[in-house]
Every structure is written in C-alpha cells, then in structure tokens.
Amino acid sequence: MHHVTWSVNSIAHGFGGRAFTTRDRSSNVRWVALLTFGEGWHNWHHADPTSARHGVLKGQLDLSAVLIRGFERAGWAYDVRWPDPSRVGERLLRGPAARPPGDLGEDDTVATRA
C-alpha cells in the first residue's frame, strides 16, 4: 500500500502525460491509475482538487469514483462534488504538446458518469 501511495505522489508528478492546465507537474500515468483504482489520473486531481472523480476523460477508468457513486446512491455519502463537463473543457490542454503518445487515446470526450 505504501508503494502505491508513493507512486501517485512521486511518479505521477514526474512522468506521464498532462491533459489539463495546472500550476505543477501533476500528470496521468495509466499503470498507476490501474493500481490505485483511478488515483493515477492525477492531473485532473490538481486541476480540480475537490472532484470525486479523477479519470474524467473517455477511457480513464476510475473505480474509486464508481465506489463513491455507490455510497452516494446508498445514502452513505452526500454533497459529493462531481466534475462539471464545462470546467473540464475549459481546463483541457490543446495541441500536440498536451498529448504524449498513448496517454489520452484518440478522443478527448469528457466522461460524465462514474
């Protein structure tokens, strides 16, 4: 568990692609996201820290968000802040520099449901 936490806080700040404008070097690392149930989509976490979902683009599986959505539906979580598609679009980087090979896939469609 410590290694996975370290991976998010270290690897996802030094390697990977960036899809969103932030003031730091937070990035998205697919294999870290798989190990951490979505926390490796770290760039959006820094673009919108209060969002319950980190994997906001098409193809970014975020199992933590699925769990939170389930808790919300069961009444165990409330006042959950889900990503606003317009804010996601505003923060999205554009151009080839924002899209390292294999990082985002072919489509920047915003994933609106967990």
N, C-alpha and C positions, 0 to 999 in steps of 0.2 A: 504494500500500500504506500509506503514512504517513497518508493521509486516512481510510482505512478504520479504522485503529487509533485515530486521533484520534476518529472518530465513536463508537466503542464507549466510549472513556474520557471523552468530553465529552457528546455528545448523549444517550447512554443514562444519564447522571447528571442530566440537566436536563429531559428531555422524555419522554413516553411513559407507559404505564400500569404500575402495580405490582400484581403478583399475590401477592407474598409479603412477610412481615414481615422487615424488615432494619433496621439501625441507621443507614442512609444513604438517599440519594435515588436509588439504582440503580433502573432501570426497563427495561421492554421496549419496543423500537422495532422494529416489523415490518420496515421497509425496511432498517434497519441489519442486522438478522438475516439478511436475504436476501443482502446484500452480503458478509457475514462468515461465511457458511455456518453460522449459528446463534449466533454470539457476541453478537448483539444482543439475545438473550433474557437480558439482563444481570442482571435482578432475582434470578433463581434462583442465578446465579453468586455473588452476595453473600449469599444465604440459606444456601448450601451450597457453599463455595469449592472443595472437593476433588472435587466431582461431575464426571464426564467428560461428562455431558450437561447442556446449559443449557436447551434447549427441552423442558421436562418436561410441559407441558400439551397437550391434544389440539389439533392444528392448528399446533403450533410446530415447523416443520421445522428440524432440526439436522443438517446434513451433516457437521459435524466429528465428531459422535458416531457417525455411520454409518462414517466412516473409522476412528475409534478401535476400533469394534467389529470391523471387518475386520482391523485389525492384531492385535487380541486373538485372533481366530479363527485367524490365520496363525501365531500364536506369537511375534509381534514385540512385543507389549505384554502385560503381565501385572500382576496386582494392581490392576486398573482398578476404580475406585470408581463404581458406577452408582447413580443416585438410588433411594432407598428410598421406595416409594409412601406408607408411613405417615408418614415425615418430611415428604414433600411436602404431604400432607394437613394435618399439624399446622401448617405454616408458611403455608398458604394464607389470604390475607385474605378476609373475608366482607363482604357488603353492597354497596350501590351505589357507595360511595366507592372501593371497590377495583377497580371495573370501568368505566373510561372507555369511551365508545362506540367500538366497533370494535377494542378492544385484545385481548380474550380470546376473543371469539366467544360462542356460546350455551352452551357446555359446559365445565366445569372438570375434565373427566376427565383423569387423570394418564396420560401416555404412558410406558409402561414399557419399550418396546423401541426401539432405535436404528433 
